[in-house]
Amino acid sequence: MPRFRNMRSVVNDLQQGGRLLIYDEPISARLEIAEIQRRLYLRQAPAVLFTKVDGCRFPMLANLFGSLDQARYVFRDTIDRVRRAIELKIDPQAALRNPLRYTTAPFVAWTMLPRSVSRGPVLKNRCRISDLPQLISWPDDGGPFVTLPQVLSQSLTSPKLSGCNLGMYRVQLSGNRYQPDQQVGLHYQLHRGIGVHHHEAIQQGKPFRVNIFVGGSPAMKVAAVMPLPEGMSELTFAGALAGHRIPMITSPHHAPIYADADFCIVGEIAPGELLPEGPFGDHLGYYAKIHDFPVLTVKEVYHRDDAIWPFTVVGRPPQEDTTFGELIHELTGPIIPTVLPGVKAVHAVDAAGVHPLLLAIGSERYTPYRKPSRPQELLTQASAILGQGQMSLAKYLFIIDQADDPQLDIHDIEQFLIHWLQRVNFQRDIHFHTCTTIDTLDYSGSGFNEGSKVVIAAQGAPRRTLIRSIDGMILPDGPFHSPQLALPGVVALEGAKFVDYKSAAQQVEGFCQQLQANSDSQRPALIVIVDDSKFAAQTLNNFLWMTFTRSDPARDIYGTASFIENKHWGCQETLVIDARIKPHHAPPLIEDPQVTAKIDAIAARGLPISKYL
């Protein structure tokens, strides 16, 4: 029964299971290995161990979580135990009704207790930051980054293991103004637990301790991205998923060190020290721009014998972090109704960049003796969703009533959008949140972390029939052209390059007036103005990505016969979203053509890896 302690044990297990390829020819960590990883994931390939990385003595492991099936395989001995523990969390009486099913519960509870140790394999060797793999994934990245880090921060006020936070934050190893081998950049966003520890440090005027782990048990990587309640240690979940108590080296001289890690960077963050970090090709599919972020002053760099460096590539979804999301949903999805009363399901849409679009299924329970004529409790539930941790970063939240279609699968995005568009009342059911926070990585808003949100609820019987062809649609003459049917009821139109919001508003509002006046034409429920309508309508993923990563609800939503009544905005039959790229947006990610050609050549050589390239 595998109990993975380090990456070598994972690699050996994958190899025995026929889930690993070994690439033993020279390869560069600058762009080449990342180009390969992107192709591996899209083709659901096995994991790949690169043994000869140019200028680096450490092998690198790609595509560890290359599919949900492979993630389940890695955790095959523990995932059912974790599910059962979650079931008991939801319904403690379940153990009384079916005691045989929950016989492992005491063992799982024991593994959730991290243990303090005085030494561990990770401390065996020392090296420098420059000795570590220098992974650069995109041509304009600001330097090499750690893409699967486990960042542990220690509280100044509660320094025990239970007070530590484990998260997966961006780590820039060099570049910009960092002092080589002495400083690394640490980029964390809103609603991350490390921010609480940083706040304490600022209040006390003292540095706080931070360690960065790479490798070890795969459970630590999943724990680092788990949306756990504030105050619950990620080390407890890691132990349950790993199947053993997580050993942590404790000392008064540094933050706790994960004893089984393959690598560890030990350091501290001064409360007022910031340096430029980035650019970085991020999970929205664009470059995160250069901004000031905290700096980790490096004290030591350790690695175990036979250390292996796992990595991933971040970019426009789907990427390997898609699998993280799928696995987390499998484990935590059943908990949602217990945390958010009345909410049946929530789906952060990966293809739209995760935070830009949330779908939700709620329920109307307040007045069971009277069928509601409009969304009521759905709006309460929407507010609760937007008050939950990272879900508060959502820009678009579409919520529907489960009673209208109890069989609707929230992960069937096209059917969800059809159901929503058939029922939504654009005059009544659109609710904006303006001058608020959005995702740090989303540049569609009015400033850094600044933008708007919109909640659009839909409830009741269908109120419109969605067009399924554009043959009978007559568009007004003007700046928008090349219509394409993206979804039933949804048309993508192509517009000229966006110049500024004033001229755009004149164009779009004029278009809406003409569209409203043309009563002889069938109208779509939703029109999205894009830079390339054919590309937007080519796939559902293209439509989701362009629409929701390139629009700020309060500034980019229009509609036919729009009005404002008692501070409420609404429109008549057709909602219009201007999803063109704006001058302040971040540039999209594009591969280096020379690197692409080189990987194409490897694909043509007939190597074991070639069929996945």
N, C-alpha and C positions, 0 to 999 in steps of 0.2 A: 504494500500500500504506500504510494509515494507521499513523502512529506517534504516538499521542496524547501531547501534551506538557502540555496544560491542558484545562480544562473547555470552553472555547470550541471547540476542535478536536473534542471529543467531541460537543458539541451540533450542530455543523455536519454531522458525519458521520451522526448519527442523523436529522437533518432530511433529508439527501439520500437516506437509506435508507427514508424514510417511517415512521420510528420515533419521531417527536417531535411533540408538540402544543405550541402556544404559547398561553398564557393571558395576555392583555394587559389585563385589567380589574383594578381594585383588589381586593386580598385581604389578609387579616391573617395575620401569622405567629403570632398567638396563637390556637391551637386550630383555626382555619379551614383553614389549609393542611395541617395534620396530618390532619384529618378527610378531606380530599380524597385525600391520599396513601394512607390505609388502604383507601379504596374503589378507588383505581387498582390497587393490588396485588392485591386479591381478584378483580378483573376482568381481570387480565393485560393491563393497558393499556400503551400506549407511555409513554415518558418525557414529562414535562411541564415546560416552562420558564415560570415565573411572572415576568413582567417588571415588575409594578407592586405590589410588596410595601409595605404601609402603613409609612411612617416609615423606609424603608430604601432606599438607592440601588443596592443590589446585587440582581440577579436571582437567583432560587433554582430549582434543578433537582430535581425529584421523580422517583422511580421509575426511576432509572438502571438498577438491577438488578431490574426489575419482573417478570422471569421468567427461567428458566434459558435459554430460547431467546435472550432479549435479551443475557444475560451472554455466551453463546457468540458472539453477533454482535459484541459490543464487542471480544472477544479473538480474532476469527476468523483474524487473521493470525499469531497467536503461540501459540495454545493447543495446536495439534498438535506444535509444536516442543518445548513444555514437556513434553507427554506423552512424547515420544520421549526427552527427557533423563531423565525419571523411569524409563523402561524400561531405559535404560543403567545407571542407579543400581541397579536391581534385578538386572540381568543384564549385566555389562560385556562378556561374550562375544557379545552380540547383534550388535554392530557388525561382528564378523568374519563372522557368518553372513549378514548382510543389510546390506552397507555402504551401498547406495544409500538405504536408509531413514534412515540416520543421518548423511547428509552435512552437515546443518545443526548438528550437535552442537558443532563448534568455535565457530561463530558464537554459539550460545546461551551457551557457556561465557564468551565474551568479554563479552556483554551483562550477565553476572552480576557483573561487577566495577564497583562504583560509582566514579565519577570525581570528583576534587576540583577545584572551580572557584573563582574569586575573585569572581564576580558572577552575577546572574541576574535574570530578569524579575520575580520576586516582590518584589524590593527597590525596585521603581520608585516605589511610593507608601506613605505612612504614614497610619494612621487610629487610632481608639480602639476599645476593646472595645465600647463602646456604639454604635458605627457599624455593627457587624456584625449580620447578621440575628438577631433575638431570637426563636428558635423555641420555642414552648411547645406541647407535644403533648397534654397531659392536664390537666383542670381543676385538679387539686391538685398539679401539679408545683411545685417550690420556686422555679423561675425558668426562664430560657431556657437551653437546652443545645445543645451541638454534638453532633450525632448521627452524623456520619461523620468523626470526627477521626483523623488519623494522628499519634500522639504519639511523638516521638523523644526518648529519654533518653540522656545521655552518661555513660559510666563515669568515675569519678574515677581509677581505677587503670589503665584501658585506654581512653584518650580517642580513639583512632583510629576511623575509620569502621567498621572491622570489629568494634569493641567496643560500638557503639551498638545500642540496642533500639528497634524500631518496633512499637507496639501500638495497638489501638483501645480507648481507655478513655473513660469518661464525663467530659465537661467541662461544668461549670456556669458560665455567663458572669457571672451576677449573682444577687442575692438573699441571703437569710440574713444573715450578718455579713461578707460580702465587701466590701472597700473598692471602690467603683465605679471601673472602668477601671484598677484597680491590682492586683486579685487575681481569680483564677478557681479554682474547685474542680476537683480531679482525683481521680476515683474509680477506683481499680484494685483488683482482687480477688486472691485467692490464685493462686499459680502463674503470675503474670505477670512477664515479664522485667524490667520496670521496678523490681520489688521488690528485685532483686539490687543495682541501682544505688542504691536508697534505703538498703539495708542498709549499703553501703559508706559512704554519706554519714553515717549515724548513727555508724558506727565511727570515722570520722575527724573528726566534729563539723564538717563543712563542707557548704554547700549544693551540690546537683548541678544541672546544666543540663538544661533540658527545653524543646523546641520543639513547637508544635502546628501541623500543616499541615492545610489544607482544600483540596480540589481537586487539580489536577495530573492525572497519568495515573491512570486507573481501576485500573491494576495496583498502585499504592501502597495503595489501600483494601483490596484482596484480600490483599496481603502483610501488612498490619497485623493481620489476623485469622488468618493461617495458623498451624497448630500445628507450627512448625518445631522441630527439636532445639535444646536450649540450647547457645548458642555459635555457632549459624549465623545470620548476619545476614539480617534480612528484606529488606534492600536488594538482596541477591543474587537472591532470588526475584522481587522487583519488577522488576528489570532483565530477567530472562528473560521474564516475562509481558508487559512493556511493549515488548520488542523493541529496547531501547536501554539503554545504561549510564545509571544514575540520577545526574544531576549534583547534587552536594552542595557548598554554599558553606561552606568551612572557614575558621575564624578563631580566634585565641586568645581572643577576647572573647565568644564564644557557642558553643553547641552547633551542629553542622552544620545548615545550612538547605537544605531541598529547593528548588533553584533554580527548578523549573518549577511549584511550587505556586501556586494562585490566592491563597491567604492563608497567613500565618504569624504565630503568636503566639510571641514569644521571651521566655523567662523562666527562672526557677530555683526550686527547692524547698528550703526550709530543712529540715534533718533533723528538727527537733522540732516544727514548726509544723503544727497541725491545726485545722480549723474545721468546723462542721456543714455537711454537704452533703445535698441532697435536700429533699423527696421527689422521686421520679422514677418515672414509669410504665415498668416494665421488662419484659424478654422472657418472664418467667414469667406475665405477665398481671395483676400486682399492683403496687402502689406500693412501691418500695424506700423504707424509712423513713429518717429523718434520722439520720446517724451522722457522727462526726468522720473526716475524710479529709484527705490532704495538700492544701496550698494552693500554687498557682503564683503567684509574684510576677512581674507582667508588666513587661518591660523595653521592648519595642517591639511594634507590630502593623503588619505589612506586607501589601500586596496588589498584584498585578500590574494592568496596564491591562486593562479589559474583563473583570474577574474575575467568576466565577459561583460561587455557593455551593450545592454539592450537599448534600442532606439526606435523611434517612429518618425513619421513625417506629418506635419500639419499642413492643411491646405483646404481648398474647396471640398466640401463633403461630396461623396463618402470617402473617408479616410479611416485609419485604424481606430481613431477615437470614436467612430460610429459604433464599433463593437463594444467599447466601454459602455456607451449609452444603452445599447441593447441588453447587455448583461445586467446593468444596474436596474433597468426597467423590469427585467424578469424577477429580480430579487425584491425590489421595493414597491412595484406597482400595487400589490395587494394592500399595502399600508396606507395608500393615499386616502381612502374613505375614512380611516381612523384619525388622520391628521386634519383633514379638511371635510367636515361633516357635509353630507349631501353631494360632494363631488365624487363621481364614479371613476373618472380617468382623466389624466392629463398627459399630453404628448408634446414635448419640445421637438419641433420638426428639424431633423438633422440637415436635410437638403437646403433649408432656409438659413442655415448657420446657427441653429439651436435656439439662441435667445430671441432673434427677431420675430419668431412666430410660435405661439403656443395654441394648441387646440385643447379643448376641454369638453367633457360631458358632465353635466350637472343634473339636478333634479328639482322639481317644484313640489315642495312638501308642506308649505305653510298653510294652505287653505284646501285640504283634500275634499271638502264638501262643495267647493266651487272651482270649476276648471278655470285656470288663469287665462286672461285674454291678452296678456303681454308678459314678457320676462319679469319675474319678481325675485324669487330666491336665487335665480341664476346670477343676478347682478351682485347679490351678497357674496355668493361663492366666488365670483370673479375677483372681488376685492380681497377675499381671503387668499386666493391663489397669488395675487400680486403682492401679498404681504409675506410670502414664504421665501426667504433666502434668495437664491439665485433666480428663482422664477420672477422676482420683482424686477428683473432686468428686461423682461419681455417688452416688445414694442406693440405687437399685434396679438390680441387674445380673442379668439373666436370660441364662444361657448354655446352649446345646444342642450336641449332637454332630452334626457334618456327616454322618457315616456313616448316621444314622437317616433322613435325607432329603437326598441330595446336591443335589436341585434346588430346595430351599427358598430363596426370595429373602428376605434379611433386611429388605428394605424393604417387604415385604408384611406389615405389622404384625399384622393379624388372623390370618393363617395362621401366623405365627410364634408368637403367643400360644396358638392352638389346639394346635399341635404341642407346645409347652412344657407346657400344662396336661394334655394326654393322658398325658404321660410322667413328670411330676414326682412324686417321693415326698416328701410333706410331713413324714413322720416323720424322714427322713434328710438331705434335700438342701437344707435352709435353714440358712444360715450368716450370723450377724450380726457386724457390726463396731460396737461401741458407743463412746460418748464420743470421737467422732472429728470430722473436719472435713467440712463440706458447703459448697455454694455460698453465697457472700456474699449473694446475692439471694434465697435460699430461707429463708423464715421458719417453716417447718414444724418445725424442730428445737428443741433445748433452749436455744439462745442464738445470738448472732451468730457465724456460721461454725461453729456447734456442732450436732451431731446424730448420726445413726447411718446405717449402710449395711446392706444385706442382699444376699448373693449366693445365688441360687436356681438350681441346676443341674438339668438334665433329660437323661437318657440312656437308650437302650434302646427296647424295644418299648412300644407304648401299654399303660397299666395301667388306664385308665378310659375309659368312653364319656361324652362330654360331653352334657349336656342341651341340647336345642334348642327347648324350650318350657317355660313355667312352669305349664302347665295342671294337671299332676299334682303340683305341689309344695305341700306343706302347711307353713306357717310357724308357729312357736310364737306364742302370744299374748304381747304385750309392746310394747316401745317402738319397734320397727322394722316398717315397713309399706310399702305401695305398691310391690310388687316389679316390676321391669322387667328383661327379658332384654337385657343390654348386648352380650354376645357368646355364642357357644356355650360353655356351662359357666360363664358369668359372670352373676351377678344383682346388680343395684343395688337397695338398700333405702333407704328414707327414714327418717331419724331426727330426733328433736327437736333443738333447738339445743344444741350442745355446751356444757357448763358447766365441768367440770374433769375431770382424768384419773382421779381416784379413783372418782367416780360413773360415768364412762364405762366404766371397767374392770368395775365391778360389773354394769352393763347388758349389755355385750357378752359377758362371760364367762358370765353367766346365760343369755343367748340361745344361746350355743354349747352349753351343757349340755343345754338343751331340744332343740336341733336334733339333737344326737347321740342323745338318747333316743328321738327320733321315727324309728324304723327303717323305718316304712312309707312314708315320703315319699322321692321322688327328690331327690337333693341336688346342688347346683351344686359345682363344684370351687373356685370363688372367689366370695365375697360381698363387695361393697364398700358400706359405709354412707356415705351422702351426704346433703346437705341437700335435694337435689331429684333424685329418682330418674328422673323422666321426662326431665329435661334431660340427665342423665348417660348415659342409654341412647339418646338421640336420634341421636347420631353417635359414631363411634369417637373423633374428636378431643375431643369433650366428655368422654367416659369417661377418656381418657388424661390430660387436663388436670386434672380433678377428683381423680382417684385419686392421681396421683403428685406433684402440687404441694401437696396438703393432708394429707399423711401423713408421719410420721417412723417408719421401719420398727420400731425397737426399742420404741416406745411405742404404736404404732397397729396392730400385727399381732397377731391372735388366731387361734384355730383350735379345731375340735371335738376333744375328748379330748386337749387339749394336755398336754405333760409336759416336765420337765427331767431329763436323764440325763447325768451327767458334764459338766455345764455346757452341754450341747447342748439347744436347744429344738426341739421338733417337735410335730406334731399329726396327727390321723387323716385324715379324708376331705376336709374343707372348710377352706380358709384364709379368714380374715375380715380386711379392712382397714377401719379407721375413718378415712374420708377426709372427715369433716365439717370445716368451718371452725372453728378454735380461737380463743379470745379473743386470743392473742398473734400470730395471723397478720396479715399485711399485707392491707389492703382491696383488693378487685379493681378493675380499671379500668372506669370507666363514662363514656361520652361526655356532653358538655354538651348537653341537649336543644335549647337555643336555637341552638347552632351546627349541630347536626344538621338542624334545620328550615331554616337558611339555606342549607346545602349541598344540601338537597333542592330548594330553590327554584332554585338554579343548575342542578341536574340537569333541571329541567322547562323550561328556557329554550331548548333546542334548539341549544346551542353545540356546537362540535366535541368538547369535553370531556364534554358532558352524558351521552352514551351509556355512559360509564364510571363514572358516579356513581349 
